[in-house]
Amino acid sequence: MLQLKTVKELKKAIKFLQNSNSKSGFVPTMGALHLGHISLIERCKQENDTTICSIFINPLQFNDKNDLIKYPKTIEKDIEMLVNSGVDILFLPDANEVYPENFIPEKFDFNGLDSVFEGKLRPGHFNGVANVLKKLFEFVEPNNVYLGQKDFQQTLIVKKMVESLNLPIKINVCEIKREQNGLAMSSRNSRLSEENRTKAGFLFSILNQLKENVLTSDFSIALQQAKNMINSTENAELEYLEIVNRRNLTAFNNEFIKNESVILAAVNYCNVRLLDNALV
């Protein structure tokens, strides 16, 4: 696996590995890798001739600087996992390589997708995500990009950005990888104690129950029952739990349309944010 830190080295390596008929796949990450990331890489390898991964903790997407400071950093373990997974190129830039001194962040228009849920709770977050991915896409020029469904709203944002910029890139959203108790895999899970990490499976259980209930009972009652269950869980604070249109995140009026909806959830559990979702 090539480990590269500059854009010049990256482009040279990609040009060497690729030919006119080759396809390249890209998995952008912020490190602290887990099996969810590896599942993205495995699919990328299956569908492309060259697999490229990046590790860059993007300061622009942290509206809370303490969150940036606390973000887990496990670079040696990450590199070992990527080598074992058969990644061809690891791009490891520093902030100055991605954002040179004269860089001015671009302001994107997401037609309101960035003003609800995560965007409402973390102002500027998605604009920061879009800025770094635009830069990384320019550096890598991939045919395919692989993202996890766990960050459902983010996948819509990235698709919107690619569409608005008319980039020749396919965004592939891969299903959520879960721990044995159903907890959606996340780099932040490492901040939970072993006991609380086991208990954190409660969210997946509640989402599954809600998914069943909305098919058989009143929409609003089922949703409220699920919210009550989360709020009654020790050390859990509900941030949001809603069922919305999976294409544009707009709310339904006391009903939902099967196969067009998504349940979105965010819970602060033991001072760690848990994000999850389920397609309905």
C-alpha positions in Angstrom: 0.0 0.0 0.0 1.3 3.4 -1.0 1.1 6.0 1.8 1.2 9.5 0.3 0.9 12.9 1.9 0.9 15.4 -1.0 -1.5 15.9 -3.9 1.4 15.8 -6.4 2.5 12.3 -5.1 -1.2 11.2 -5.1 -1.9 12.2 -8.7 1.4 10.6 -9.9 0.6 7.3 -8.2 -3.0 7.2 -9.5 -1.8 7.9 -13.1 0.8 5.1 -12.7 -1.8 2.6 -11.5 -4.6 3.5 -13.8 -5.2 3.1 -17.6 -7.9 4.5 -19.8 -10.3 1.6 -19.0 -9.6 1.4 -15.3 -12.1 2.3 -12.6 -11.0 3.9 -9.3 -12.9 3.8 -6.1 -12.5 6.2 -3.1 -13.4 5.8 0.6 -12.9 9.1 2.4 -12.5 8.8 6.2 -11.4 10.7 9.3 -9.5 7.7 10.7 -10.4 5.8 13.9 -11.3 3.0 11.6 -13.7 0.1 12.4 -15.3 -2.8 10.5 -17.9 -0.4 9.1 -15.1 1.4 7.2 -13.6 -1.9 6.1 -16.9 -3.0 4.7 -16.9 0.1 2.5 -13.3 -0.8 1.3 -14.3 -4.4 0.6 -17.1 -3.3 -1.7 -14.9 -0.7 -3.3 -12.3 -3.4 -4.1 -15.0 -5.6 -5.6 -16.2 -2.9 -8.0 -13.0 -1.1 -9.0 -9.5 -1.7 -10.3 -7.9 0.8 -7.8 -8.9 1.4 -4.2 -8.0 4.7 -2.6 -8.6 5.7 1.0 -8.0 8.9 2.8 -7.5 9.8 6.4 -8.0 13.5 7.2 -9.7 14.9 10.3 -11.4 17.8 8.7 -11.5 20.9 11.0 -14.1 22.7 8.9 -16.9 20.3 9.9 -16.5 20.6 13.6 -18.7 23.5 14.9 -17.6 22.4 18.4 -13.8 22.6 18.7 -13.9 20.3 21.8 -15.4 17.6 19.6 -12.5 18.0 17.2 -10.0 17.7 20.1 -11.8 14.6 21.5 -12.1 12.9 18.1 -10.3 9.5 18.4 -6.9 9.2 16.6 -5.5 5.7 16.0 -3.3 6.2 12.9 -1.0 3.2 13.4 -3.9 0.8 13.9 -5.7 2.4 11.0 -2.7 1.9 8.6 -2.5 -1.8 9.7 -6.2 -2.3 9.0 -5.9 -0.7 5.5 -2.8 -2.8 4.6 -4.7 -5.9 5.7 -7.7 -4.9 3.6 -5.7 -4.5 0.4 -6.0 -0.8 -0.1 -3.8 0.4 -3.0 -3.3 4.0 -1.9 -3.7 5.8 1.4 -3.8 9.6 1.2 -2.7 11.1 4.5 -2.5 14.9 3.9 -2.1 17.6 6.6 -4.4 20.6 6.8 -2.1 22.8 4.8 -2.1 20.4 1.9 -5.9 20.3 1.8 -6.5 24.0 2.7 -3.6 26.2 1.5 -3.1 29.6 3.0 -5.2 31.4 0.4 -8.1 28.9 0.7 -11.6 30.5 1.1 -14.4 28.0 2.1 -17.1 27.7 -0.5 -20.7 28.3 0.5 -23.0 25.6 -0.9 -26.8 25.6 -1.4 -28.4 22.4 -0.4 -32.0 23.5 -0.8 -32.6 23.2 3.0 -31.1 19.7 3.4 -28.5 21.2 5.7 -30.9 23.1 7.9 -32.6 20.2 9.7 -31.5 17.4 12.0 -27.7 17.3 12.1 -27.5 20.6 10.2 -29.7 22.3 12.7 -27.8 21.0 15.7 -24.4 21.5 14.1 -24.5 24.8 12.1 -21.9 24.8 9.3 -21.2 21.1 9.6 -22.4 20.0 6.2 -20.8 23.0 4.5 -17.5 21.9 6.0 -18.1 18.3 4.8 -18.9 19.5 1.3 -15.7 21.7 1.2 -13.4 18.9 2.2 -15.0 16.3 -0.1 -14.9 18.7 -3.1 -11.2 19.1 -2.5 -10.6 15.4 -2.1 -12.7 14.6 -5.2 -10.6 17.0 -7.2 -7.4 15.4 -5.9 -8.5 11.7 -6.4 -10.8 12.1 -9.4 -12.6 8.8 -8.6 -15.2 7.0 -10.6 -16.9 5.7 -7.5 -17.2 7.0 -3.9 -18.4 4.8 -1.0 -20.2 6.2 2.0 -22.0 4.6 4.9 -25.8 4.8 5.4 -25.3 5.5 9.1 -24.8 9.2 8.2 -27.9 9.2 6.1 -28.4 13.0 5.9 -24.7 13.4 4.9 -25.1 11.0 2.0 -27.9 13.2 0.6 -25.8 16.3 1.0 -22.9 14.7 -0.9 -25.1 13.5 -3.7 -26.6 17.0 -3.9 -23.1 18.5 -4.1 -21.9 16.1 -6.8 -25.1 16.8 -8.8 -24.8 20.6 -8.5 -21.1 20.6 -9.5 -21.9 18.1 -12.3 -19.0 15.8 -11.2 -18.7 12.5 -13.1 -18.8 10.5 -9.8 -21.2 7.8 -8.6 -22.0 8.0 -4.9 -22.5 4.5 -3.5 -24.3 4.3 -0.1 -23.5 1.1 1.8 -25.7 -0.5 4.5 -25.0 0.1 8.1 -22.4 -2.2 9.7 -23.5 -3.1 13.3 -22.0 -4.5 16.4 -23.4 -7.8 17.8 -26.0 -5.9 19.9 -27.2 -3.9 16.9 -25.3 -0.7 17.7 -24.3 1.1 14.5 -20.6 1.1 14.2 -19.0 4.5 14.7 -15.6 5.8 15.6 -17.1 7.6 18.6 -18.3 4.3 20.1 -14.7 3.9 21.5 -15.6 6.6 24.0 -18.2 4.4 25.6 -17.2 2.1 28.5 -17.5 -1.6 27.7 -20.7 -1.8 29.8 -22.4 1.2 28.2 -21.3 0.1 24.7 -23.2 -3.1 25.3 -26.3 -1.3 26.7 -26.2 1.1 23.7 -27.9 -1.5 21.6 -31.2 -0.2 23.0 -31.4 2.3 20.2 -31.4 -0.3 17.5 -34.1 -2.3 19.3 -36.3 0.7 19.6 -35.9 1.6 15.9 -36.8 -1.9 14.9 -39.9 -1.9 17.1 -40.9 1.5 15.6 -40.4 0.2 12.1 -42.8 -2.6 12.9 -45.3 -0.4 14.7 -45.8 2.2 12.0 -46.8 -0.6 9.6 -49.6 -1.8 11.9 -50.7 1.1 14.1 -51.2 4.9 14.2 -48.1 6.7 12.9 -48.0 9.5 15.5 -48.7 7.2 18.4 -46.0 4.7 17.4 -43.5 7.6 17.0 -44.3 9.0 20.4 -44.1 5.6 22.1 -40.6 5.2 20.7 -39.6 8.7 21.9 -40.9 7.8 25.4 -38.9 4.6 25.4 -35.7 6.5 24.6 -36.3 9.2 27.1 -36.9 6.6 29.8 -33.6 4.9 29.1 -31.0 5.7 31.8 -28.2 8.1 30.6 -30.0 8.7 27.3 -31.1 12.1 26.0 -33.1 12.2 22.8 -32.0 14.8 20.3 -34.4 13.8 17.5 -36.4 10.9 16.3 -38.5 11.4 13.2 -39.9 9.6 10.1 -39.3 11.6 7.0 -39.2 11.4 3.2 -35.9 9.6 2.4 -35.3 11.8 -0.7 -35.6 15.3 0.8 -36.1 14.8 4.6 -39.5 16.5 4.6 -42.0 15.5 7.3 -45.1 13.5 6.7 -48.4 14.6 8.1 -49.4 11.9 10.5 -48.7 9.2 7.9 -45.9 7.8 6.0 -45.4 6.3 2.5 -43.9 2.8 2.7 -40.6 2.3 0.8 -40.1 6.1 0.6 -39.4 6.9 4.3 -36.5 6.8 6.7 -36.4 6.9 10.5 -33.7 9.2 11.6 -32.5 9.2 15.2 -29.8 10.9 17.3 -29.4 10.2 21.0 -26.8 11.5 23.4 -25.9 8.5 25.5 -23.4 8.8 28.3 -22.1 12.0 26.6 -21.5 10.2 23.3 -23.8 11.0 20.3 -25.4 7.9 18.7 -26.7 8.3 15.2 -28.8 5.6 13.5 -31.5 5.2 10.9 -33.8 2.7 9.3 -35.4 2.6 5.9 -39.2 2.0 6.0 
